[in-house]
Amino acid sequence: MSVLVFANNNQSKITKNAMEAVSYGHHIAEKIGTETIAVVAGNCDNADTLGINGASKVIQVEGAQFSDFNPAAIVEAMAQISASQNADTIVLSHDFSGKAIAGRLSARLDAGLVSGAVDYPDMSDGFVVKKAVFSGKAFAGVQIHTETRIISLLPNSVELNASGSACSVDKQSIDSEAKG
Protein backbone atom coordinates (compact mmCIF):
# COMPACT_ATOMS: atom_id res chain seq x y z
CA MET A 1 0.00 0.00 0.00
CA SER A 2 1.08 3.55 -0.63
CA VAL A 3 -0.26 7.08 -0.62
CA LEU A 4 -0.26 8.64 -4.08
CA VAL A 5 -0.39 12.43 -4.44
CA PHE A 6 -1.02 14.36 -7.64
CA ALA A 7 1.27 17.39 -7.51
CA ASN A 8 0.15 20.05 -9.96
CA ASN A 9 2.69 22.33 -11.54
CA ASN A 10 2.29 25.69 -13.22
CA GLN A 11 4.78 26.96 -15.78
CA SER A 12 7.09 24.03 -14.92
CA LYS A 13 7.15 24.85 -11.18
CA ILE A 14 5.46 22.98 -8.32
CA THR A 15 2.57 24.98 -6.81
CA LYS A 16 2.05 25.68 -3.10
CA ASN A 17 -1.20 23.70 -3.28
CA ALA A 18 0.79 20.69 -4.51
CA MET A 19 3.24 21.05 -1.61
CA GLU A 20 0.31 21.11 0.82
CA ALA A 21 -1.19 17.98 -0.78
CA VAL A 22 2.15 16.15 -0.47
CA SER A 23 2.44 17.24 3.19
CA TYR A 24 -1.11 15.94 3.80
CA GLY A 25 -0.36 12.67 2.02
CA HIS A 26 2.85 12.26 4.01
CA HIS A 27 0.93 12.67 7.28
CA ILE A 28 -1.50 9.91 6.24
CA ALA A 29 1.37 7.66 5.06
CA GLU A 30 3.14 8.03 8.41
CA LYS A 31 -0.06 7.05 10.27
CA ILE A 32 -0.58 3.90 8.20
CA GLY A 33 3.11 3.02 7.88
CA THR A 34 3.67 3.38 4.16
CA GLU A 35 5.38 5.66 1.65
CA THR A 36 4.25 8.84 -0.10
CA ILE A 37 4.63 8.93 -3.87
CA ALA A 38 4.07 12.19 -5.73
CA VAL A 39 3.01 12.26 -9.39
CA VAL A 40 3.82 15.22 -11.62
CA ALA A 41 2.45 15.50 -15.17
CA GLY A 42 4.47 17.16 -17.90
CA ASN A 43 7.49 19.41 -17.72
CA CYS A 44 8.58 20.34 -14.18
CA ASP A 45 11.92 21.84 -13.18
CA ASN A 46 11.71 21.31 -9.41
CA ALA A 47 9.84 18.02 -8.93
CA ASP A 48 12.61 16.68 -6.65
CA THR A 49 11.82 19.37 -4.06
CA LEU A 50 8.59 17.53 -3.19
CA GLY A 51 10.79 15.35 -1.01
CA ILE A 52 11.08 18.32 1.34
CA ASN A 53 7.31 18.06 1.89
CA GLY A 54 7.43 14.32 2.52
CA ALA A 55 7.46 12.50 -0.82
CA SER A 56 9.73 9.46 -0.78
CA LYS A 57 9.86 9.55 -4.57
CA VAL A 58 8.36 11.45 -7.49
CA ILE A 59 7.04 9.93 -10.69
CA GLN A 60 7.08 12.47 -13.51
CA VAL A 61 4.88 11.38 -16.41
CA GLU A 62 5.90 12.65 -19.80
CA GLY A 63 4.43 12.66 -23.25
CA ALA A 64 2.81 14.97 -25.77
CA GLN A 65 -0.57 14.61 -24.02
CA PHE A 66 0.91 16.31 -20.91
CA SER A 67 2.26 19.44 -22.62
CA ASP A 68 -0.95 21.26 -21.64
CA PHE A 69 -3.40 20.51 -18.83
CA ASN A 70 -5.28 17.41 -19.99
CA PRO A 71 -7.50 15.94 -17.23
CA ALA A 72 -8.38 12.77 -19.17
CA ALA A 73 -4.70 11.92 -19.78
CA ILE A 74 -3.82 12.68 -16.15
CA VAL A 75 -6.65 10.42 -14.92
CA GLU A 76 -5.36 7.58 -17.11
CA ALA A 77 -1.79 8.12 -15.88
CA MET A 78 -2.91 8.26 -12.24
CA ALA A 79 -4.96 5.07 -12.69
CA GLN A 80 -1.97 3.23 -14.17
CA ILE A 81 0.42 4.49 -11.49
CA SER A 82 -2.09 3.75 -8.72
CA ALA A 83 -2.25 0.14 -9.88
CA SER A 84 1.53 -0.26 -10.28
CA GLN A 85 2.28 1.36 -6.89
CA ASN A 86 -0.58 -0.43 -5.08
CA ALA A 87 -1.99 2.89 -3.83
CA ASP A 88 -4.94 2.76 -1.46
CA THR A 89 -5.11 6.51 -0.77
CA ILE A 90 -4.87 9.26 -3.40
CA VAL A 91 -4.60 12.94 -2.51
CA LEU A 92 -5.13 15.95 -4.78
CA SER A 93 -5.45 19.64 -4.12
CA HIS A 94 -9.02 20.96 -4.30
CA ASP A 95 -8.10 23.54 -6.93
CA PHE A 96 -8.89 23.82 -10.64
CA SER A 97 -6.84 20.76 -11.57
CA GLY A 98 -7.96 18.63 -8.62
CA LYS A 99 -11.61 19.38 -9.26
CA ALA A 100 -11.21 18.36 -12.91
CA ILE A 101 -9.42 15.12 -12.03
CA ALA A 102 -10.89 13.82 -8.73
CA GLY A 103 -14.38 12.83 -9.89
CA ARG A 104 -13.13 11.19 -13.07
CA LEU A 105 -10.45 9.29 -11.17
CA SER A 106 -12.98 8.19 -8.56
CA ALA A 107 -15.24 6.77 -11.27
CA ARG A 108 -12.31 5.15 -13.08
CA LEU A 109 -11.02 3.41 -9.92
CA ASP A 110 -14.41 2.84 -8.27
CA ALA A 111 -13.01 4.74 -5.29
CA GLY A 112 -14.67 6.74 -2.53
CA LEU A 113 -14.12 10.50 -2.85
CA VAL A 114 -14.21 13.29 -0.30
CA SER A 115 -13.76 16.70 -1.88
CA GLY A 116 -12.75 19.79 0.03
CA ALA A 117 -11.11 18.15 3.07
CA VAL A 118 -10.05 20.65 5.74
CA ASP A 119 -8.20 18.47 8.24
CA TYR A 120 -6.28 15.22 8.54
CA PRO A 121 -8.44 12.09 8.54
CA ASP A 122 -9.45 10.44 11.81
CA MET A 123 -8.35 6.82 11.50
CA SER A 124 -9.29 5.73 15.02
CA ASP A 125 -12.59 4.21 13.85
CA GLY A 126 -12.41 3.74 10.09
CA PHE A 127 -11.31 6.53 7.79
CA VAL A 128 -13.25 9.73 8.52
CA VAL A 129 -12.42 12.94 6.67
CA LYS A 130 -13.53 16.37 7.88
CA LYS A 131 -14.87 18.70 5.20
CA ALA A 132 -16.59 22.07 5.08
CA VAL A 133 -20.33 22.12 4.31
CA PHE A 134 -22.97 24.86 3.97
CA SER A 135 -20.53 27.30 2.36
CA GLY A 136 -17.99 26.72 5.12
CA LYS A 137 -20.42 27.53 7.94
CA ALA A 138 -20.31 23.97 9.32
CA PHE A 139 -18.23 20.82 9.11
CA ALA A 140 -19.06 17.19 8.41
CA GLY A 141 -17.17 13.99 9.02
CA VAL A 142 -17.37 11.74 5.96
CA GLN A 143 -16.36 8.10 6.29
CA ILE A 144 -14.88 6.41 3.25
CA HIS A 145 -15.82 2.72 3.03
CA THR A 146 -14.14 1.76 -0.27
CA GLU A 147 -10.82 -0.02 -0.61
CA THR A 148 -9.36 2.93 -2.52
CA ARG A 149 -9.85 6.43 -1.13
CA ILE A 150 -9.49 9.78 -2.90
CA ILE A 151 -9.26 13.04 -0.97
CA SER A 152 -9.07 16.52 -2.43
CA LEU A 153 -7.59 18.96 0.07
CA LEU A 154 -8.90 22.51 0.35
CA PRO A 155 -5.92 24.87 -0.11
CA ASN A 156 -4.48 26.47 3.05
CA SER A 157 -6.05 23.80 5.29
CA VAL A 158 -2.85 22.25 6.63
CA GLU A 159 0.66 23.47 7.36
CA LEU A 160 3.47 22.59 5.01
CA ASN A 161 5.78 19.83 6.15
CA ALA A 162 9.34 20.96 5.42
CA SER A 163 11.30 18.32 7.31
CA GLY A 164 12.40 16.14 4.39
CA SER A 165 15.01 16.48 1.68
CA ALA A 166 15.04 16.35 -2.10
CA CYS A 167 14.09 12.96 -3.51
CA SER A 168 14.57 10.98 -6.70
CA VAL A 169 12.45 11.66 -9.79
CA ASP A 170 11.50 8.69 -11.94
CA LYS A 171 10.51 9.88 -15.41
CA GLN A 172 7.98 7.68 -17.16
CA SER A 173 6.23 7.83 -20.50
CA ILE A 174 2.60 6.85 -20.19
CA ASP A 175 0.84 5.33 -23.16
CA SER A 176 -2.51 6.92 -22.60
CA GLU A 177 -5.68 6.25 -24.47
CA ALA A 178 -7.65 8.76 -22.42
CA LYS A 179 -10.45 6.82 -20.69
CA GLY A 180 -11.05 9.21 -17.80
C-alpha atoms as one frame of an Amber mdcrd trajectory, in Angstrom:
protein
   0.000   0.000   0.000   1.082   3.548  -0.626  -0.263   7.080  -0.617  -0.262
   8.639  -4.076  -0.385  12.429  -4.441  -1.025  14.356  -7.640   1.269  17.388
  -7.510   0.146  20.048  -9.956   2.694  22.335 -11.544   2.288  25.695 -13.218
   4.785  26.955 -15.777   7.094  24.026 -14.921   7.150  24.846 -11.181   5.460
  22.977  -8.321   2.574  24.976  -6.811   2.052  25.682  -3.097  -1.201  23.699
  -3.275   0.788  20.694  -4.512   3.240  21.048  -1.611   0.308  21.106   0.823
  -1.187  17.985  -0.783   2.154  16.153  -0.466   2.441  17.237   3.186  -1.113
  15.945   3.795  -0.359  12.674   2.020   2.852  12.262   4.013   0.931  12.673
   7.275  -1.496   9.909   6.235   1.367   7.659   5.061   3.143   8.027   8.413
  -0.055   7.052  10.268  -0.583   3.896   8.203   3.110   3.016   7.882   3.666
   3.379   4.158   5.377   5.663   1.648   4.251   8.844  -0.099   4.632   8.927
  -3.871   4.073  12.192  -5.732   3.011  12.258  -9.393   3.819  15.220 -11.623
   2.452  15.503 -15.171   4.473  17.157 -17.904   7.485  19.411 -17.716   8.582
  20.340 -14.180  11.920  21.836 -13.181  11.712  21.312  -9.414   9.837  18.020
  -8.925  12.605  16.677  -6.651  11.822  19.373  -4.058   8.586  17.529  -3.187
  10.793  15.346  -1.005  11.077  18.318   1.340   7.310  18.062   1.893   7.429
  14.317   2.525   7.455  12.505  -0.821   9.726   9.461  -0.776   9.858   9.554
  -4.572   8.357  11.452  -7.491   7.041   9.930 -10.691   7.081  12.472 -13.513
   4.880  11.379 -16.411   5.900  12.652 -19.798   4.426  12.657 -23.251   2.810
  14.969 -25.771  -0.573  14.606 -24.023   0.905  16.308 -20.914   2.264  19.442
 -22.615  -0.955  21.258 -21.645  -3.399  20.510 -18.833  -5.285  17.411 -19.989
  -7.500  15.940 -17.230  -8.377  12.768 -19.170  -4.701  11.923 -19.782  -3.822
  12.684 -16.146  -6.645  10.422 -14.923  -5.363   7.584 -17.108  -1.787   8.119
 -15.882  -2.913   8.261 -12.238  -4.957   5.071 -12.685  -1.974   3.232 -14.168
   0.422   4.492 -11.492  -2.088   3.752  -8.725  -2.252   0.141  -9.878   1.529
  -0.255 -10.284   2.283   1.363  -6.888  -0.581  -0.426  -5.083  -1.992   2.891
  -3.825  -4.945   2.759  -1.458  -5.111   6.507  -0.771  -4.874   9.260  -3.396
  -4.601  12.936  -2.507  -5.129  15.950  -4.783  -5.452  19.639  -4.122  -9.022
  20.964  -4.298  -8.104  23.536  -6.927  -8.889  23.819 -10.643  -6.842  20.756
 -11.566  -7.957  18.629  -8.622 -11.615  19.384  -9.256 -11.210  18.359 -12.908
  -9.420  15.117 -12.025 -10.891  13.820  -8.733 -14.381  12.832  -9.893 -13.133
  11.186 -13.068 -10.451   9.290 -11.174 -12.983   8.189  -8.562 -15.244   6.773
 -11.274 -12.306   5.149 -13.083 -11.025   3.414  -9.921 -14.414   2.836  -8.267
 -13.013   4.741  -5.293 -14.672   6.741  -2.525 -14.120  10.497  -2.852 -14.214
  13.293  -0.302 -13.758  16.697  -1.877 -12.746  19.793   0.035 -11.108  18.148
   3.072 -10.051  20.653   5.737  -8.205  18.466   8.244  -6.277  15.224   8.537
  -8.441  12.092   8.544  -9.445  10.438  11.812  -8.353   6.818  11.498  -9.287
   5.734  15.019 -12.586   4.209  13.849 -12.413   3.738  10.091 -11.309   6.525
   7.792 -13.247   9.733   8.517 -12.417  12.944   6.671 -13.531  16.375   7.880
 -14.869  18.704   5.202 -16.591  22.065   5.082 -20.331  22.124   4.315 -22.965
  24.856   3.972 -20.526  27.305   2.360 -17.994  26.719   5.118 -20.416  27.527
   7.939 -20.310  23.969   9.320 -18.228  20.819   9.115 -19.064  17.191   8.406
 -17.166  13.989   9.023 -17.372  11.744   5.965 -16.361   8.100   6.294 -14.877
   6.405   3.245 -15.819   2.717   3.025 -14.144   1.763  -0.270 -10.819  -0.020
  -0.607  -9.356   2.928  -2.525  -9.849   6.434  -1.132  -9.486   9.776  -2.904
  -9.258  13.037  -0.972  -9.066  16.525  -2.433  -7.586  18.960   0.075  -8.905
  22.507   0.353  -5.918  24.874  -0.110  -4.478  26.471   3.051  -6.052  23.801
   5.293  -2.845  22.247   6.633   0.663  23.467   7.359   3.470  22.586   5.010
   5.783  19.830   6.150   9.343  20.957   5.417  11.304  18.320   7.314  12.401
  16.138   4.393  15.013  16.476   1.685  15.036  16.355  -2.100  14.090  12.960
  -3.508  14.572  10.983  -6.695  12.454  11.663  -9.785  11.498   8.687 -11.936
  10.513   9.883 -15.413   7.980   7.677 -17.161   6.235   7.826 -20.497   2.599
   6.853 -20.194   0.840   5.330 -23.162  -2.510   6.920 -22.596  -5.679   6.248
 -24.468  -7.654   8.763 -22.416 -10.446   6.820 -20.688 -11.046   9.212 -17.796
